[in-house]
Amino acid sequence: MEKADKYLLIEDYMNFKLCGAIATDYSMASTVSLLKQDTLEWSDRIIKDLGVRRSLLPEPMQSGTVLGKVLPGIASETGLSEDTAVVLGGHDYIVAAFAAGIQPGEIFDITGTWEMLVGVTREVEKIALPDLFYTEPHVAKNAWCLIESAISGNMMEWLVDQQGGNWDEVMAEAGEAGIGSGGCAFLPHFSGSNAPRTEPTSLGAFVGMSNNVKRGDMSRAVLEGLNYKTREMFEAIKRTMNADIKEIKAEGGAVRSPLWMQIKADILGVPVKIPSLYEATPLGAAMLAGLGTGVYENEEEAVSSVAGPSSEYEPDLEAHAKYTDLYENVYLKLQDTLCGVNKEIFDRFIK
């Protein structure tokens, strides 16, 4: 560390290799937990407490800032033009939220191996962290993202693998099962539980098993459990934002499953809209590059240039009422009920 000149995140190192500039953006700077959210400056107090040299840290900048042009040697090696601009990007899922046009007071659901709920606000001083996983500045100017996240898609991949690897067959059987999965409930904590209830030793579980529970019921229980977790995070972000959320936008791998999205709408009780975007994260990165190089005059023009029609899943109010009963009286009690035994198992087999 004494010989180190700068501490760079991977993407910042790539930019350095491309153009020689040393920089980071506000959203990625937040990931090292040294950035003050209100002033967007490094926290001298935390840096001092950790014994870190402040000179190790590049100065954070606004996403979309032009850092320079591709160096001649890199241009020769890669085939890129020396006139190619290198523009500062941002944290991947926040860049995706930018592409989807998420505005203050709205929530974006990014589905994949992780499920990330991203709420946007301009009132950073009102953010209360107990209900949140963490907070980062938006790649858009003068806005912040409230983050909840949980491992998600890998549990469906595990389920499909256990049932022979046929995704369509698993989803078809889950679709034939009814609300509540025949009494089978699933706690989706294969990797512990993040905020709003943080418990690293919590584990996944199927409960309510009986001779009446079929394979399709267990498959549906996984989908329901994952979406109950989404609702738990959704309610936490709404509390923090103090907002009445009328809809939620979603993107990522899970949006290709109509069953998954319909269960999500029914459990959340709000419409789930799927923007017609292909690969929102690289699209958002290209939009930031366009802002930096003058392709777009402002953020609004960038967002409107890629906006298109959305598909939508409307909640079934009767299904929502049934799911709310199960959410409040079964799902929310599972983590606390199983906390002790899960810790015993964790300490013996995982720790």
C-alpha positions as CSV (number, residue, x, y, z in Angstrom):
1,M,0.0,0.0,0.0
2,E,2.9,2.4,0.7
3,K,4.0,2.0,-2.9
4,A,0.5,2.3,-4.4
5,D,-0.3,5.5,-6.4
6,K,-4.1,5.2,-6.9
7,Y,-6.9,2.8,-5.9
8,L,-9.1,2.2,-9.0
9,L,-12.2,0.1,-9.5
10,I,-12.1,-2.2,-12.5
11,E,-14.0,0.1,-14.9
12,D,-11.9,3.1,-13.7
13,Y,-8.8,1.1,-14.5
14,M,-10.1,0.3,-17.9
15,N,-10.7,4.0,-18.6
16,F,-7.2,4.8,-17.4
17,K,-5.7,2.3,-19.8
18,L,-7.8,3.7,-22.6
19,C,-7.1,7.4,-22.2
20,G,-4.7,7.8,-19.3
21,A,-7.2,9.7,-17.1
22,I,-7.7,8.8,-13.5
23,A,-11.3,9.3,-12.3
24,T,-14.4,7.6,-10.9
25,D,-18.1,8.5,-10.9
26,Y,-20.3,9.2,-7.9
27,S,-22.2,6.0,-8.1
28,M,-19.2,3.7,-8.3
29,A,-17.3,5.8,-5.7
30,S,-20.2,5.0,-3.3
31,T,-19.4,1.3,-3.5
32,V,-16.2,1.7,-1.4
33,S,-18.3,3.3,1.4
34,L,-16.2,6.4,1.7
35,L,-18.4,8.9,-0.1
36,K,-20.6,11.4,1.7
37,Q,-24.0,11.2,0.0
38,D,-25.0,14.7,0.7
39,T,-21.9,16.5,-0.6
40,L,-20.5,13.8,-3.0
41,E,-17.1,14.2,-1.5
42,W,-14.8,11.7,0.2
43,S,-15.4,11.5,3.9
44,D,-12.2,12.7,5.6
45,R,-13.3,11.4,8.9
46,I,-13.8,7.8,7.7
47,I,-10.6,7.9,5.7
48,K,-8.7,9.0,8.8
49,D,-10.3,6.4,11.0
50,L,-9.3,3.7,8.5
51,G,-5.8,5.0,8.1
52,V,-6.1,5.3,4.3
53,R,-4.1,7.9,2.4
54,R,-6.6,10.2,0.7
55,S,-4.3,10.6,-2.2
56,L,-5.0,7.0,-3.1
57,L,-8.6,7.9,-4.1
58,P,-9.4,9.5,-7.5
59,E,-11.7,12.5,-7.3
60,P,-15.3,11.5,-8.1
61,M,-17.1,13.1,-11.0
62,Q,-20.5,13.3,-12.7
63,S,-21.4,10.3,-14.9
64,G,-21.2,11.4,-18.6
65,T,-18.0,13.4,-18.1
66,V,-15.6,13.1,-21.1
67,L,-12.3,11.9,-19.7
68,G,-10.3,12.2,-23.0
69,K,-9.5,10.5,-26.2
70,V,-8.2,7.0,-26.8
71,L,-4.4,6.9,-26.6
72,P,-2.4,6.3,-29.9
73,G,-1.0,3.1,-28.6
74,I,-4.4,1.8,-27.6
75,A,-5.9,2.9,-30.9
76,S,-3.2,0.9,-32.7
77,E,-3.7,-2.1,-30.6
78,T,-7.5,-2.2,-30.7
79,G,-8.4,-0.6,-34.0
80,L,-10.3,2.2,-32.3
81,S,-9.9,5.7,-33.8
82,E,-7.8,8.1,-31.8
83,D,-10.8,10.4,-32.0
84,T,-12.9,8.0,-29.9
85,A,-14.0,9.7,-26.7
86,V,-13.8,7.9,-23.3
87,V,-16.7,8.9,-21.2
88,L,-17.3,8.2,-17.5
89,G,-20.1,5.6,-17.0
90,G,-21.7,4.4,-13.7
91,H,-22.9,1.5,-11.6
92,D,-24.5,-1.0,-13.9
93,Y,-28.1,-1.3,-12.5
94,I,-28.3,2.5,-11.9
95,V,-27.3,3.0,-15.5
96,A,-30.1,0.6,-16.5
97,A,-32.6,2.7,-14.4
98,F,-31.4,5.8,-16.3
99,A,-32.2,4.0,-19.6
100,A,-35.6,3.1,-18.4
101,G,-36.3,6.7,-17.6
102,I,-37.0,6.1,-13.9
103,Q,-38.0,9.5,-12.3
104,P,-38.0,10.7,-8.7
105,G,-40.8,9.0,-6.9
106,E,-40.6,5.9,-9.1
107,I,-39.2,2.4,-8.5
108,F,-37.4,0.1,-11.0
109,D,-37.2,-3.7,-10.5
110,I,-34.1,-5.3,-12.1
111,T,-34.4,-9.0,-12.3
112,G,-31.6,-11.5,-12.7
113,T,-29.3,-13.5,-10.5
114,W,-29.9,-10.7,-8.1
115,E,-33.2,-8.8,-7.9
116,M,-32.5,-5.1,-7.4
117,L,-35.2,-2.5,-6.5
118,V,-34.1,1.0,-7.3
119,G,-36.1,3.9,-6.0
120,V,-35.2,7.5,-7.1
121,T,-35.4,10.6,-5.0
122,R,-34.0,14.1,-5.0
123,E,-34.3,14.5,-1.2
124,V,-31.1,12.9,0.0
125,E,-31.4,14.5,3.4
126,K,-34.6,12.6,4.1
127,I,-33.2,9.2,3.4
128,A,-33.3,6.8,6.4
129,L,-31.0,3.8,6.1
130,P,-32.5,1.3,8.6
131,D,-35.0,0.0,6.0
132,L,-32.5,0.1,3.1
133,F,-29.6,-2.0,1.9
134,Y,-27.7,1.1,0.7
135,T,-27.9,4.4,-1.2
136,E,-26.0,5.7,-4.2
137,P,-26.1,8.9,-6.3
138,H,-27.9,8.4,-9.6
139,V,-26.0,8.7,-12.8
140,A,-28.6,11.5,-13.6
141,K,-27.8,14.8,-12.0
142,N,-29.1,15.8,-8.6
143,A,-30.8,12.5,-7.8
144,W,-30.1,9.5,-5.6
145,C,-31.0,5.8,-5.8
146,L,-32.4,3.9,-2.8
147,I,-31.4,0.3,-3.1
148,E,-32.9,-3.0,-1.9
149,S,-31.4,-6.2,-3.3
150,A,-31.7,-10.0,-2.8
151,I,-30.4,-13.1,-4.5
152,S,-33.2,-14.2,-6.8
153,G,-32.7,-15.9,-10.2
154,N,-30.2,-18.4,-9.1
155,M,-32.8,-20.0,-6.9
156,M,-35.0,-20.6,-10.0
157,E,-32.0,-22.0,-11.8
158,W,-31.4,-24.3,-8.9
159,L,-35.0,-25.4,-9.0
160,V,-34.9,-26.1,-12.7
161,D,-31.6,-28.0,-12.4
162,Q,-33.1,-30.2,-9.7
163,Q,-36.1,-31.0,-11.9
164,G,-34.1,-32.0,-15.0
165,G,-33.2,-28.7,-16.6
166,N,-36.4,-28.1,-18.6
167,W,-37.4,-24.5,-17.8
168,D,-40.6,-24.5,-19.8
169,E,-41.8,-27.7,-18.1
170,V,-41.1,-26.3,-14.7
171,M,-42.9,-23.1,-15.4
172,A,-45.9,-24.9,-16.9
173,E,-46.3,-27.1,-13.8
174,A,-46.0,-24.0,-11.6
175,G,-48.7,-22.3,-13.7
176,E,-51.1,-25.2,-13.0
177,A,-50.7,-24.9,-9.2
178,G,-53.0,-22.5,-7.4
179,I,-52.4,-19.5,-5.2
180,G,-50.6,-20.5,-2.1
181,S,-49.0,-23.6,-3.7
182,G,-51.1,-26.2,-2.0
183,G,-49.9,-24.9,1.4
184,C,-46.2,-25.1,0.5
185,A,-44.3,-21.9,1.3
186,F,-40.7,-21.1,0.4
187,L,-38.3,-18.8,2.3
188,P,-35.9,-17.5,-0.5
189,H,-32.7,-17.2,1.7
190,F,-30.2,-19.4,0.0
191,S,-27.6,-16.6,0.6
192,G,-29.0,-15.2,3.8
193,S,-31.3,-12.2,4.1
194,N,-30.5,-8.6,3.2
195,A,-32.3,-5.5,4.3
196,P,-35.0,-4.6,5.4
197,R,-34.4,-7.6,7.7
198,T,-30.7,-8.4,7.7
199,E,-29.7,-11.9,8.9
200,P,-26.7,-13.5,7.2
201,T,-27.3,-16.9,8.8
202,S,-30.8,-17.2,7.6
203,L,-31.3,-20.1,5.1
204,G,-33.8,-21.2,2.5
205,A,-36.7,-23.5,3.5
206,F,-39.7,-25.2,2.1
207,V,-42.4,-25.4,4.8
208,G,-46.0,-26.7,4.9
209,M,-45.0,-29.9,3.1
210,S,-47.6,-32.7,3.0
211,N,-48.7,-35.6,0.8
212,N,-50.9,-33.1,-1.0
213,V,-48.0,-31.0,-2.2
214,K,-46.9,-31.8,-5.8
215,R,-43.8,-30.9,-7.7
216,G,-45.6,-28.0,-9.4
217,D,-46.7,-26.6,-6.0
218,M,-43.0,-26.5,-5.0
219,S,-42.1,-24.7,-8.2
220,R,-44.8,-22.1,-7.7
221,A,-43.9,-21.7,-4.0
222,V,-40.4,-20.6,-5.2
223,L,-41.9,-18.0,-7.5
224,E,-44.2,-16.8,-4.8
225,G,-41.4,-16.7,-2.2
226,L,-39.2,-14.7,-4.4
227,N,-42.0,-12.2,-5.1
228,Y,-42.9,-12.0,-1.4
229,K,-39.3,-10.9,-0.9
230,T,-39.8,-8.3,-3.6
231,R,-42.8,-7.0,-1.8
232,E,-40.9,-6.8,1.5
233,M,-38.2,-4.7,-0.3
234,F,-40.9,-2.7,-2.1
235,E,-42.7,-1.8,1.1
236,A,-39.4,-0.7,2.7
237,I,-38.5,1.6,-0.2
238,K,-42.0,3.1,-0.2
239,R,-41.7,3.8,3.5
240,T,-38.3,5.6,3.0
241,M,-39.6,7.6,0.0
242,N,-42.9,8.3,1.7
243,A,-44.5,7.8,-1.7
244,D,-47.7,6.2,-2.9
245,I,-46.3,4.1,-5.8
246,K,-48.9,3.4,-8.4
247,E,-46.8,1.1,-10.7
248,I,-43.4,-0.5,-11.0
249,K,-41.2,-1.0,-14.1
250,A,-39.2,-4.2,-14.5
251,E,-36.5,-5.5,-16.8
252,G,-34.0,-8.4,-16.9
253,G,-34.2,-12.1,-17.4
254,A,-37.4,-12.8,-15.3
255,V,-39.5,-10.4,-17.5
256,R,-39.5,-13.2,-20.2
257,S,-41.7,-15.3,-17.9
258,P,-45.4,-14.1,-18.0
259,L,-46.2,-16.3,-15.0
260,W,-43.4,-14.7,-12.9
261,M,-44.5,-11.2,-13.8
262,Q,-48.2,-11.9,-13.2
263,I,-47.5,-13.3,-9.7
264,K,-45.3,-10.2,-9.1
265,A,-48.2,-7.9,-10.0
266,D,-50.6,-9.9,-7.9
267,I,-48.4,-9.9,-4.9
268,L,-47.3,-6.2,-5.1
269,G,-50.9,-5.1,-6.0
270,V,-49.7,-2.6,-8.6
271,P,-49.2,-2.9,-12.4
272,V,-45.8,-4.2,-13.5
273,K,-44.7,-2.5,-16.7
274,I,-42.0,-3.9,-19.0
275,P,-40.3,-1.2,-21.0
276,S,-39.4,-2.1,-24.6
277,L,-35.6,-1.9,-24.0
278,Y,-33.0,-4.4,-25.1
279,E,-30.2,-4.7,-22.6
280,A,-30.9,-1.6,-20.5
281,T,-27.4,-1.3,-18.9
282,P,-25.3,-1.0,-22.1
283,L,-28.0,1.2,-23.6
284,G,-27.8,3.5,-20.6
285,A,-24.0,3.6,-20.9
286,A,-24.3,4.6,-24.5
287,M,-26.8,7.3,-23.5
288,L,-24.3,8.7,-21.0
289,A,-21.6,8.7,-23.7
290,G,-24.1,10.5,-26.0
291,L,-24.6,13.2,-23.3
292,G,-20.9,13.6,-22.8
293,T,-20.2,14.0,-26.5
294,G,-23.2,16.2,-27.4
295,V,-25.4,13.7,-29.2
296,Y,-28.1,14.7,-26.7
297,E,-28.7,18.2,-25.3
298,N,-29.8,17.0,-21.9
299,E,-30.9,13.9,-19.9
300,E,-34.6,14.3,-20.9
301,E,-33.7,14.2,-24.6
302,A,-31.6,11.1,-24.1
303,V,-34.4,9.2,-22.2
304,S,-37.1,10.3,-24.7
305,S,-35.0,9.1,-27.6
306,V,-35.1,5.5,-26.5
307,A,-38.5,5.4,-24.9
308,G,-41.1,3.1,-26.5
309,P,-44.2,1.2,-25.7
310,S,-44.4,-1.0,-22.6
311,S,-46.2,-4.3,-22.0
312,E,-48.1,-4.4,-18.7
313,Y,-49.3,-7.0,-16.1
314,E,-52.3,-5.8,-14.2
315,P,-52.8,-7.2,-10.7
316,D,-55.8,-9.4,-10.0
317,L,-57.4,-7.8,-6.9
318,E,-58.9,-11.1,-5.6
319,A,-55.5,-12.8,-6.0
320,H,-53.8,-9.8,-4.4
321,A,-56.1,-10.1,-1.3
322,K,-55.2,-13.8,-1.0
323,Y,-51.5,-13.1,-1.4
324,T,-51.6,-10.3,1.2
325,D,-53.1,-12.7,3.7
326,L,-50.3,-15.3,3.0
327,Y,-47.6,-12.6,3.0
328,E,-48.6,-11.2,6.4
329,N,-49.6,-14.4,8.2
330,V,-47.1,-16.9,6.7
331,Y,-44.1,-15.4,4.8
332,L,-43.3,-12.5,7.2
333,K,-43.2,-14.9,10.1
334,L,-41.0,-17.5,8.5
335,Q,-37.6,-15.8,9.0
336,D,-38.2,-15.2,12.7
337,T,-39.7,-18.6,13.2
338,L,-36.7,-20.4,11.6
339,C,-34.0,-18.0,12.8
340,G,-32.7,-20.2,15.6
341,V,-32.7,-23.5,13.8
342,N,-31.2,-21.9,10.7
343,K,-28.3,-20.5,12.7
344,E,-27.7,-23.9,14.2
345,I,-27.5,-25.4,10.7
346,F,-25.4,-22.5,9.4
347,D,-22.8,-22.9,12.2
348,R,-22.5,-26.6,11.6
349,F,-22.5,-26.9,7.8
350,I,-21.8,-23.5,6.2
351,K,-19.8,-21.3,8.5
